[in-house]
Amino acid sequence: MSISVQAHKTYIHDALVHAGANPQHATVTADALCLADAWGTFTHGSKLLKGYTTRIKAGGCRSDLHPIIVNDGPSFALIDGNSTLGQVAGTFAMETAIEKARETGIAYCGVFNSCHLGAVGVYPTMAARNDMIGIAMGNDIPSVAAPGSKTAVLGTNPFSYSVPAGRHHPILLDMAMSTVAGGKVYAANQLGNPIPDNWIVDRDGKPTTDSSLYPTDASLQPLGGYKGYGLGLMIESLSGLLSGANLTWDIKAWMTADPAGPTYHGAAFLAFNVGAMQNLEEFKSRVDGLIDQIHDTPTAEGVDQLYVAGEFEWARYQKAMENGIELPNDVIAALNTMADEIGFRRPVAT
């Protein structure tokens, strides 16, 4: 199904409002989910609506409250997400970090009592649009094994950064600390696609290609072995320990836990004001030069060009803005199920 970006955003917004979200929260969340779909990151776009509307209707995601700052200084803030949608708390925190970085150069905002963040790359992109380097990360209930463990130890603990450029789109990386995000295992199982043996391990800690085992009888493998495990622990420290949020098994699974209760996710957001440290236009020119240098690097046989992080996403975004978003079948099925459950209209092509 092909749908225009604006029509898709409107559909997401209206579905959230129909489920009980206030219009302000719905707008923020629709922007984030639509951007993820336009990037082609379908596992973290509107496919998540079913889970979100369930939590809104049950009361686990609050729309009568807003995120609030409970402690802050010139270059930091600790924020109670008040169990609002993760996109609402995340956007508020990144905006706060950007505002503080305008004054101090660098700012950190930690969030506790939040929910699932969706595509974590959405938030550093906000910083890049404001000529800042942005970093965002979050913790989650354990689903990723440590090297040698039989069970999960840490969450996928996503991490993202974005660097503003001049002629080029911002550099943008969005990644989980597992070999792949859990959503990709779900999608492979739903679509009947095989998975490689480096995605998950079974209850004995052995690699398996049976995607149906996840998450009940399998854990995700950490990215790069001990390296991903170590980075996941850093993210747990900044998103959970420093923010005051719940850690590991004290976090609730947003898809399967009681939708009437909070999930207690934590997150961290950082903004670096480039213009406070050096000439902004010179910096952007240097970023462009770095990207050009990578593009001009000689390639191996069969490889046409090297790319920097984010270029595929921005190319898909540009195509979506011009021709609409091509929603895959599993996303359409999830949207239809969501619509039927809350008594809302199904999406249509535009």
Rosetta blueprint (number, residue, H / E / L):
1 M L
2 S E
3 I E
4 S L
5 V H
6 Q H
7 A H
8 H H
9 K H
10 T H
11 Y H
12 I H
13 H H
14 D H
15 A H
16 L H
17 V H
18 H H
19 A H
20 G L
21 A L
22 N L
23 P H
24 Q H
25 H H
26 A H
27 T H
28 V H
29 T H
30 A H
31 D H
32 A H
33 L H
34 C H
35 L H
36 A H
37 D H
38 A H
39 W H
40 G L
41 T L
42 F H
43 T H
44 H H
45 G L
46 S H
47 K H
48 L H
49 L H
50 K H
51 G H
52 Y H
53 T H
54 T H
55 R H
56 I H
57 K H
58 A H
59 G L
60 G L
61 C L
62 R L
63 S L
64 D L
65 L L
66 H L
67 P L
68 I E
69 I E
70 V E
71 N E
72 D E
73 G E
74 P L
75 S L
76 F E
77 A E
78 L E
79 I E
80 D E
81 G L
82 N L
83 S L
84 T L
85 L L
86 G H
87 Q H
88 V H
89 A H
90 G H
91 T H
92 F H
93 A H
94 M H
95 E H
96 T H
97 A H
98 I H
99 E H
100 K H
101 A H
102 R H
103 E H
104 T H
105 G L
106 I E
107 A E
108 Y E
109 C E
110 G E
111 V E
112 F E
113 N E
114 S E
115 C L
116 H L
117 L L
118 G L
119 A L
120 V L
121 G L
122 V H
123 Y H
124 P H
125 T H
126 M H
127 A H
128 A H
129 R H
130 N L
131 D L
132 M E
133 I E
134 G E
135 I E
136 A E
137 M E
138 G E
139 N L
140 D L
141 I L
142 P L
143 S L
144 V E
145 A E
146 A L
147 P L
148 G L
149 S L
150 K L
151 T L
152 A E
153 V E
154 L E
155 G L
156 T L
157 N L
158 P L
159 F E
160 S E
161 Y E
162 S E
163 V E
164 P L
165 A L
166 G L
167 R L
168 H L
169 H L
170 P L
171 I E
172 L E
173 L E
174 D E
175 M E
176 A L
177 M L
178 S E
179 T L
180 V L
181 A L
182 G H
183 G H
184 K H
185 V H
186 Y H
187 A H
188 A H
189 N H
190 Q H
191 L H
192 G L
193 N L
194 P L
195 I L
196 P L
197 D L
198 N L
199 W L
200 I E
201 V E
202 D E
203 R L
204 D L
205 G L
206 K L
207 P E
208 T E
209 T L
210 D L
211 S H
212 S H
213 L H
214 Y L
215 P L
216 T L
217 D L
218 A E
219 S E
220 L E
221 Q L
222 P E
223 L L
224 G L
225 G L
226 Y H
227 K H
228 G H
229 Y H
230 G H
231 L H
232 G H
233 L H
234 M H
235 I H
236 E H
237 S H
238 L H
239 S H
240 G H
241 L H
242 L L
243 S L
244 G L
245 A L
246 N L
247 L L
248 T H
249 W H
250 D H
251 I L
252 K L
253 A L
254 W L
255 M L
256 T L
257 A L
258 D L
259 P L
260 A L
261 G L
262 P L
263 T L
264 Y L
265 H E
266 G E
267 A E
268 A E
269 F E
270 L E
271 A E
272 F E
273 N E
274 V H
275 G H
276 A H
277 M H
278 Q L
279 N L
280 L H
281 E H
282 E H
283 F H
284 K H
285 S H
286 R H
287 V H
288 D H
289 G H
290 L H
291 I H
292 D H
293 Q H
294 I H
295 H H
296 D L
297 T L
298 P L
299 T L
300 A L
301 E L
302 G L
303 V L
304 D L
305 Q L
306 L L
307 Y L
308 V L
309 A L
310 G L
311 E H
312 F H
313 E H
314 W H
315 A H
316 R H
317 Y H
318 Q H
319 K H
320 A H
321 M H
322 E H
323 N H
324 G L
325 I E
326 E E
327 L L
328 P L
329 N H
330 D H
331 V H
332 I H
333 A H
334 A H
335 L H
336 N H
337 T H
338 M H
339 A H
340 D H
341 E H
342 I H
343 G L
344 F L
345 R L
346 R L
347 P L
348 V L
349 A L
350 T L
